[in-house]
Amino acid sequence: IQEDMLAEIRTVESEAAAFFDQISRYFITRGKIVTKVTKYPHVEDFRVTVEELDEKEYVSLKLVMCEIRNHYSTLHDIIMKNLEKIKKPR
């Protein structure tokens, strides 16, 4: 039981790290595009690209939050069902 729980926790932890990397990549990409917007203010495509990137990230963050909620619900369920086995292992 403890090994299964530890494996699940590690899975959630690695996915959370991937989510944080995704957010960092978004801000780096957005910064590069905003730099182009300030450098070429007359080019409308750069402004549209920023808006589209923001919309894409919004949808992505909604999905990530749902996944995080599901992971935490699963972890809570596993822990609560096996609380006695965790407190008093063999």
C-alpha positions in Angstrom: 0.0 0.0 0.0 2.7 2.5 1.0 4.7 1.8 -2.2 1.6 2.3 -4.3 0.9 5.6 -2.6 4.4 6.7 -3.0 4.3 5.9 -6.7 1.1 7.9 -7.1 2.6 10.9 -5.2 5.7 10.8 -7.4 3.5 10.8 -10.5 1.5 13.8 -9.3 4.8 15.6 -8.3 6.3 15.0 -11.7 3.2 16.2 -13.5 3.1 19.3 -11.3 6.7 20.1 -12.2 5.7 19.8 -15.9 2.9 22.3 -15.3 5.3 24.8 -13.8 7.6 24.4 -16.7 4.7 25.0 -19.1 3.9 28.3 -17.3 7.5 29.4 -17.5 7.6 28.6 -21.2 4.4 30.7 -21.7 5.9 33.8 -20.1 9.1 33.5 -22.0 7.3 33.1 -25.3 4.9 36.0 -24.4 7.8 38.2 -23.5 9.4 37.6 -26.9 6.2 38.4 -28.8 5.6 41.5 -26.7 9.1 42.7 -27.5 8.3 42.4 -31.2 5.0 44.3 -30.6 6.9 47.2 -29.0 9.6 47.1 -31.7 7.1 47.0 -34.5 3.9 48.7 -33.2 2.4 49.0 -36.7 2.3 45.2 -37.3 -1.1 44.0 -36.2 -0.1 40.3 -36.5 2.1 40.5 -33.4 -0.7 41.9 -31.3 -3.1 39.2 -32.6 -0.4 36.6 -31.7 -0.3 37.8 -28.1 -4.0 37.6 -27.8 -4.1 34.1 -29.3 -1.3 32.9 -27.1 -3.1 34.3 -24.0 -6.3 32.6 -25.0 -4.5 29.3 -25.6 -2.8 29.5 -22.2 -6.1 30.3 -20.5 -7.7 27.1 -21.8 -4.5 25.2 -21.0 -4.5 26.5 -17.4 -8.2 25.5 -17.0 -7.3 22.0 -18.0 -4.3 21.9 -15.7 -6.4 23.1 -12.8 -8.9 20.3 -13.4 -6.1 17.7 -13.6 -4.6 19.0 -10.4 -8.0 18.9 -8.6 -8.4 15.3 -9.8 -5.0 14.3 -8.7 -5.5 15.8 -5.2 -8.9 14.1 -4.9 -7.3 10.8 -5.8 -4.5 11.2 -3.4 -6.9 12.3 -0.6 -9.1 9.2 -1.3 -6.2 6.8 -1.3 -4.8 8.3 1.9 -8.1 8.3 3.8 -8.9 4.7 2.8 -5.5 3.5 3.9 -4.9 5.8 6.9 -4.6 3.0 9.4 -2.2 1.0 7.2 -0.1 4.1 6.8 0.0 4.8 10.6 0.7 1.2 11.5 2.7 -0.5 8.8 3.6 -4.2 9.2 
